[in-house]
């Protein structure tokens, strides 16, 4: 009579346990199973947390607008207040914003809490465009946009 032994499956393999049958005079040999190739270890550099700059406050924003535009602070402050109120209202409505200079703002999720609302947004800022002609005719080869030193004449119709 042959003995029957059951071996359990190794971690990482799927399937049913294997059964090996042996005769009375032999010993049980486990079947060879395919082992998953172990990946080579990779050295990873230690990551350092990036320190974010402190949050910009409204006073800093007003000062930055004053220095960039040259307009007096008493005229800038009401404009900045109105701008922030309108952006806040648009986000509260769930509207997407497309504001050059800031980028495209899209509201992803909204959650109401006891002390306020939380909006998860995604802001996409385009890469800076290279300097050059702008407008609908940019890049078009017209008489006005051509290089004056171009030796080739326009084709006659």
C-alpha positions as CSV (number, residue, x, y, z in Angstrom):
1,X,0.0,0.0,0.0
2,X,1.3,3.4,-0.9
3,X,1.4,6.3,1.5
4,X,0.0,9.6,0.5
5,X,1.4,12.9,1.8
6,X,0.1,16.4,1.2
7,X,2.4,19.4,1.0
8,X,1.1,22.9,1.4
9,X,1.4,25.5,-1.3
10,X,4.2,28.0,-0.8
11,X,3.4,31.7,-0.2
12,X,2.9,33.6,-3.4
13,X,1.7,30.6,-5.4
14,X,-1.9,29.8,-6.3
15,X,-3.6,26.6,-6.8
16,X,-4.4,23.5,-4.7
17,X,-2.0,21.5,-2.5
18,X,0.1,19.0,-4.3
19,X,-0.1,15.3,-3.4
20,X,2.9,13.1,-3.8
21,X,2.5,9.3,-3.8
22,X,5.3,7.1,-2.6
23,X,5.8,3.4,-2.5
24,X,6.6,1.7,0.8
25,X,10.4,1.5,0.1
26,X,10.9,5.1,-1.0
27,X,10.8,8.5,0.7
28,X,8.6,11.4,-0.4
29,X,10.2,14.0,-2.6
30,X,8.4,17.3,-2.9
31,X,7.6,18.4,-6.4
32,X,9.6,21.3,-7.8
33,X,7.5,24.3,-8.2
34,X,8.3,27.4,-10.2
35,X,9.6,30.2,-7.9
36,X,8.9,33.8,-8.7
37,X,12.0,35.6,-9.7
38,X,13.1,37.8,-6.8
39,X,13.9,41.3,-7.9
40,X,17.4,42.7,-7.3
41,X,17.6,45.1,-4.4
42,X,17.6,48.7,-5.4
43,X,19.3,51.4,-3.3
44,X,17.0,54.3,-2.8
45,X,18.2,57.7,-1.7
46,X,16.8,59.1,1.5
47,X,13.9,61.4,0.7
48,X,13.8,64.7,2.5
49,X,10.5,66.5,3.0
50,X,10.2,69.7,1.1
51,X,9.6,72.7,3.3
52,X,6.7,74.7,1.8
53,X,6.9,78.4,1.9
54,X,4.6,80.1,4.4
55,X,1.1,80.8,3.2
56,X,0.6,84.1,1.4
57,X,-1.8,86.3,3.3
58,X,-4.1,88.9,1.8
59,X,-1.8,91.8,3.0
60,X,1.1,90.2,1.2
61,X,-1.0,89.8,-1.9
62,X,-2.1,93.4,-1.8
63,X,1.5,94.5,-1.4
64,X,2.6,92.4,-4.3
65,X,-0.1,93.8,-6.6
66,X,0.9,97.4,-5.5
67,X,4.5,96.8,-6.3
68,X,3.8,95.1,-9.6
69,X,1.1,97.6,-10.9
70,X,2.2,100.8,-9.3
71,X,-1.4,101.6,-8.2
72,X,-1.9,103.0,-4.7
73,X,-2.8,100.5,-2.0
74,X,-6.1,102.3,-1.2
75,X,-7.3,101.4,-4.7
76,X,-5.8,97.9,-4.8
77,X,-7.3,96.6,-1.6
78,X,-11.0,96.8,-2.6
79,X,-10.2,95.3,-6.0
80,X,-8.3,92.3,-4.4
81,X,-11.2,91.9,-1.9
82,X,-13.7,91.8,-4.7
83,X,-11.6,89.4,-6.8
84,X,-11.1,86.9,-3.9
85,X,-14.9,87.1,-3.1
86,X,-15.8,86.3,-6.7
87,X,-13.3,83.4,-6.9
88,X,-14.6,82.0,-3.6
89,X,-18.2,82.2,-4.8
90,X,-17.4,80.5,-8.1
91,X,-15.6,77.6,-6.3
92,X,-18.6,77.3,-3.9
93,X,-20.9,76.9,-6.9
94,X,-18.6,74.2,-8.2
95,X,-17.7,76.1,-11.3
96,X,-14.4,75.7,-13.1
97,X,-12.2,78.7,-13.4
98,X,-9.9,79.5,-16.3
99,X,-7.8,82.4,-15.3
100,X,-4.6,83.2,-17.2
101,X,-1.8,83.7,-14.8
102,X,-3.3,81.3,-12.2
103,X,-4.3,78.5,-14.5
104,X,-7.4,76.3,-14.9
105,X,-9.0,75.5,-11.5
106,X,-11.3,72.5,-11.4
107,X,-13.3,71.5,-8.3
108,X,-12.8,67.7,-7.7
109,X,-14.7,67.1,-4.5
110,X,-16.7,69.0,-1.9
111,X,-17.3,68.1,1.8
112,X,-19.4,70.0,4.2
113,X,-18.1,70.2,7.8
114,X,-19.5,71.8,11.0
115,X,-17.0,74.7,10.9
116,X,-16.9,75.2,7.1
117,X,-16.7,73.5,3.7
118,X,-13.7,71.7,2.2
119,X,-13.0,71.9,-1.5
120,X,-10.5,69.6,-3.2
121,X,-9.4,71.4,-6.4
122,X,-7.0,70.7,-9.2
123,X,-5.0,73.5,-10.7
124,X,-3.4,73.1,-14.0
125,X,-0.9,75.8,-15.0
126,X,0.4,75.7,-18.5
127,X,4.1,75.8,-19.2
128,X,5.5,79.3,-20.1
129,X,5.2,80.0,-23.8
130,X,8.3,81.0,-25.7
131,X,8.5,84.7,-26.6
132,X,7.3,85.5,-30.1
133,X,4.4,86.9,-32.0
134,X,1.0,86.3,-30.6
135,X,-2.5,86.6,-31.9
136,X,-4.5,84.7,-34.5
137,X,-2.0,85.4,-37.3
138,X,1.0,84.2,-35.3
139,X,3.1,81.9,-37.4
140,X,1.1,82.6,-40.6
141,X,3.2,83.7,-43.5
142,X,1.4,86.9,-44.6
143,X,2.9,90.0,-46.0
144,X,2.6,91.9,-42.7
145,X,4.2,89.1,-40.7
146,X,7.0,88.3,-43.2
147,X,10.6,89.1,-42.6
148,X,11.4,92.3,-44.7
149,X,14.7,90.8,-45.8
150,X,13.1,87.7,-47.3
151,X,14.2,87.5,-50.9
152,X,11.2,85.5,-52.1
153,X,8.2,87.4,-53.4
154,X,4.6,86.4,-52.6
155,X,3.0,84.1,-55.2
156,X,0.7,85.9,-57.7
157,X,-2.9,84.7,-57.9
